[in-house]
Amino acid sequence: MKRQMELLPSARRARRIMARIIDAGNYPDGRKAAQFACRRCGWVQWMPIKNVSTAKRGYPCPDCNKCGIDL
């Protein structure tokens, strides 16, 4: 019989680098928006959001995660 560790796959997915919310507000047409910033690479972008609670979870940084680099 195999041991517990032999049953699980050994490769893990790389951890995502998340951009955090730094500001929240509304677009001129009334949609909710938040400004995200990555502490690692400096990426900053305003994006539409559903609500502030889900935005606080973060947004995957497109610059840091495109090549799969993990700290």
Secondary structure, 3 states (H helix, E strand, C coil): CCCHHHHCCCCCCCCCCEEEEEEEEECCCCCEEEEEECCCCCCEEEEECCCHHHHCCCEECHHHHCCCCCC
